[in-house]
């Protein structure tokens, strides 16, 4: 599916015809042009032999035909070769419903924070059937390296971010532009219990209460390994769920209490209780520390340094199961007056509280860990050199 019939002819048709062997093609029906040279005209549909001994049909449509042209047909697959209008996307979702079909799209995000960004890329509903992957020019083995360098040199910074790296841009830009899902998001693994550090909480009643479990390895790398993110629940309910997750993880306790960081606003009393949120958590065996550093800009700077330190290393890894934290990072943008837009940042707040308890990565990682030093000593000894 293309934006226009001209784009269909020049892009989608050419790609499909490239993959089809002539002996597979049974018939070509044209909207314009000759069927013996279909690449020069506009194709309506192609009938091909399939592996089941029957026939399949590949149809071509363009978005400029309007939503009505997409109604009524049951489809197995839909491919958009660029970002379509939202109403046509919704119509195509209905076309694949009865056949449990699939929708694919390949696109350069030149339209900024459009519906694709908000609905697909951020995936706020955590739809397990939605997945995205970002690629850059260097991932294409058919592009010449000199051409890549030349094009990179003449494009503006924003154009380069969109065209080369496939990044969505707003007028203000992402706060955590260092974030790369391919680098910072990892699949869960069995974390050694001696890496377990603490839990960080951003409280909320009507708004989501966000809590994440943080672990640190022997070299100071931080791992976000579990998530709790729910709204419109009581403190008692949240505390029960947090304890359940701690039991599942084998999380450390101290005298029957679980330690956690929490926003200092938790010292305030709720409308429904004479006790503060911090006191209510304590009554439910969660000992929260409200003395957190809430300096916004210092916290953002510290998080940035863990996403990418001075050596270009990523010192923060997030388990793929922490979907709300990942979504919030992707959707965190600068607004007016050089401050981030205050929206959907509950997980990001408690990430900052936690990161601010850690040292600067450049200071921390200039010193090798004892394990790394021990390995160096063994290597030096094996080579017959002096001990470190």
N, C-alpha and C positions, 0 to 999 in steps of 0.2 A: 504494500500500500504506500503510495507516494503522495507528496503534497500537490502535485499537478501532473497532467498527462505528459508534459514535456520532461519533467523530472523522472516520471515512470519510464519513458522511452530511453533516457540517457543513463539511468542508474539501475533501477530494479530489473527492468527487462534484460539489460545486458548481463547482469549478474546471474539471473535465472537461466538464460540461454547458454551461458558459459558452462553451467553444470549439467545440462541435459545432453545426453548423447542423441544424435539424429535418429537412431533406430528405436529410441524410446517414444518419440513423438508420433502420435496418431493423427492429430489435426491441430491447426492453428486458426483461430477465428480473430479477424482483425477489426478494429474500429476505424482505422485508416491505414493505407499502405497495402503492400502485397504480401501474401502469406509465404511466398517462396523466399522473400528477404524480410522476415518479420522484424529484424533488428532496426530497420529503417523506418518502420511505422509505429503505430500505437496498437498494442495487442489487447484484445478483450479477454480471451482465455486460451489456454493450451490444454489439450487432452493428451495424457501420456499413459503408457502401460505401467502398471505397478508390480511389485514383487509378489502380489497375491494372485496374479493371473487375471486381474480385472483392470479397470481404468480409473484414473484419478484426474481431477481437473485443477489446474492452477489458474486462478483468476486474477486480474489486475484492476485495481480501482485507484482513483485519486481523490484526495480530500476535498478538492474544489468542486466535486460533484454534489456535495452536500450529504447530510446524514440519511436522507430518505433512500438514497441509492444503496445503502448498506443494510437495509431492513429485509427480513424474511428468509435469509439464507442461513442454513446450518453449516458451520465450518469446523474443520479439525485444527487448522493452524492459521494464524494471522501474523504477518510480518510488516511492521512499519519501518521504512528506511530513513525516516526522520520523525521528529516529534509531531504527532497529529493534534488537531483540536480535541478538547476534552469530550465534547458531545459525540464525536465519532469513535473515540476510544471506548466510551460507555456502550455505544451501540454494538461495537465489535465484541465486547464482553458478553453481550446477550447472544451474539451469533455463535459463540463457542460453548454456551452453557449446556445445551442438550447433548452435545457430543463429547463433553469433558475435554474440550480442546485447549490449546495453549496460544498465548500471545507473546510475540517477541518484538523487540524494537532495537534498532541501532541508530545512534544519534550523536550529534555534537551539540552540547548544551548552550547554544547561542542566545536563547530566549531568557536566560537568567533563571530566577526563582519562580518558574512556572508551575502548573499543576503536576508536571512530571516530577519536579523536585519535591513538592509537598506530599504527593500521594504515593509515588513509586520509590524515589530515592530515600526519603525519610521513613516511609512505611510506618506511619503512626499507629496503625491498627495491628502491627506485628503479624501481618499476613504471611504465613509460612510458604505460600505459593509465589511470593514476590522475591526476586533476588536481582541484584545489580552487580555489575563488574565494570571497573574503570580501566581503560587502556590508554597508553600514550604512543606517540609515533614510533618510539624505539622498540615497542612490542611488535611492530609490523616488520617482518624480515625482508619484505620486498621494497621498502623505502631506502633510498640511498642516503648514507650518513652525511655526505656533503650537502645534499639538498635539505636535510633536516636542520643542519647547522645554519644554512643560509636563511631558510624560512624563519627559524627561531630568532635570527638577528634583526629581521625587518618588521616583525610583529610587535605590537605593543604588549605590555605586561599582561593586561587583561585578556587580549586576544590569544596570547600564548597559553594562558591558563585554561581557556575554554577549548581552543582548537588543538593544542598539542596534548594537554593533560586531561581533557574531558572534565574540567571542574566547573561546577555551577558558581556563578558570581552574582553578588548584589552590589548596589552602589557603594556600600560601606565595606564589603569584603568579610570573609570569615574571620572570626576571632582566633580560632585555632587552625590557621591555614597550614600548619605543619602536620595536621592529622591526615593519615593515609590509611584507609581500611585494610589495604594489602600488607601494611607494615605493622600497624598497631592492634589490629583485631586478630586474635588467634583462637584456635579450637581448644576447649578445656582439656586439661590433663590432671593427673593425680598430683596435687601440690603437697610437698613435704610439710608436715605439721609444724616443723620448726621455722618455716617461712611465715606462718600466720602472724599478722601484726595486729590490726584492729578493725573495727567497723566504724563507718562515718555515716551520720544521719542528718538529713535536712527535714525537719518536721513539717507536717501539713495535716489539716483536717479535711476541708473541702478540696484543697489542692493536694496533689500527690505527696505522700511521705516517701522520700527516697532514701534507701540505705544500701551501701555496698560493702563488701568484705574485701580487705586489702591484705596482700602478702608481699613480702620482700625477700629476694634471694640473697645469697652470700655476697654478691657484688653490688647490692643496692638497687637492683632493678625492681620496679613495682609491678604487681599483677593485680588486676581487679577481677576477682574470681567468682563472685556471686552477687545477685541483685534482688532487692525487695522494693517494689514500686507500686503503690496503691493509693487511691483517694477515697474520701468519704468513709473512713474507718476510725474507730476509737483507738486511743493509745494502747489499751489492753489488747485489742485485736492485733495491732502491729507487733506488740511485744511477744505475743504468742507465736506469730509467724516467724519472727526473728529468732526466737529460741528454737523453733522447729528446724529452721535452716542450719542453725549452729550445731544442733545434734546430728543432723545429716552430714555436715562437713567434718564433725569431730573437733569443732572449734574450742579453743581454750576457755576455761572459766576460772574464776578466782573466788573461792569461798562461796560457790553457788551463784556468783554474779558474772554477767557478761559485760566487759568494758566496751565503751563506744564513745566517739566524739559526737557532738551535736551542736547545732546553731545556738548561740547564746539567747536567742529569742525563746528557747525552751524554758527559760526561767520565768516566763510570763504565765499567769494563770489562765485557764480556758474558761469560757462562758459557762460550761456545764460542771465545773469542779472548783473547789476551793484550793486545790493543789495545782502547782505548775506542771507543765508537760514533763520537765526533768524529774520532778518528784513522783509523778505517775509512772514513769519508766522505772525509777528506782523501786517503787512498790511492786513492780513486775519483774524484779531481779535483773534489770539492765542498768548498770551504773554508768550514767552519761556524764562526760566531761564537757561543760559548756564554755570552758576557757579556750576558745578557738580564735585564730587570727583571721578576721574577716576583711582584711585589706584587699579590695577588689583587684586593683591593678598589680599589686605585688603578687597576689595569688595567681592571676592570669599569667604573669611573667614566669612564675615558678612552674606552672603546668606546661607552658610552652617549652621550658628548658628540659622537661622530662620527655616531651614528645620528640624533641630534637635538640640534643645538647650541642656544645660548641664544636664537638668533633663530628657532628652529623649523625650521632647514634640515637636510637630510640630506646629510652629507659622506662617507658610506660607501655604495658601490654594489657589489653582488655579482652576477657573471654567473650566469645561470640554470643553467649547466652545473656550478656548484659545489654539487651537490646535498647533499653530506654536511655542509658548513658551514651551509647553509640549514636542514637538518633539525636539527642540533645547536642552533642558535639557537632554533628553535621549541620544542625540548624541554628548555630550560635553566630550571630552577625553583629558587626558594629553598627550603631545607629548614629543619631545626632550627638554633637558635643563630645565625640570620641569616647562614648560609653556604649557597652553592649546593649542590644535591645532586650529589655526585661521580659522574657517570654520563654516558657518551657526550659527553665534552667535549674530545676530542683536538684537533679543529679550532679550538675556542674558545680553547684554551690558546695555540696558536701565533698566533691572531689577536691576542690580548692582547700577546704578546711583540712583535709587529710594531707595533701601535698605540702601545705605550709608547715607541717610538723617535720618534714624531711629536709635534709641539707641541700644546698645547691648542687646539681649533678656535677658541675665542673670541679667543685671542691671535693666531692665525695669520690669521684672516679679517677682523680689523679693519683690516688693511693690504691695500690693493688690489695685485694683481699688476702687473708692468710692462706686460703686454699690456693690462689693463683701464685703467691710467693712460694709456697711449698712445691708446687709443680715446677716453678722456675729453678728452685734449688736442685731438684732431682734431675732436670735436664742438664744443668750446668755440671753437676757431679758426673753424670754419664759421659759428658764430653771431656771430662778431665780438667775442667777449668775450676777456678777458685769459686768457693761458695759465696752466695750473695749475702 
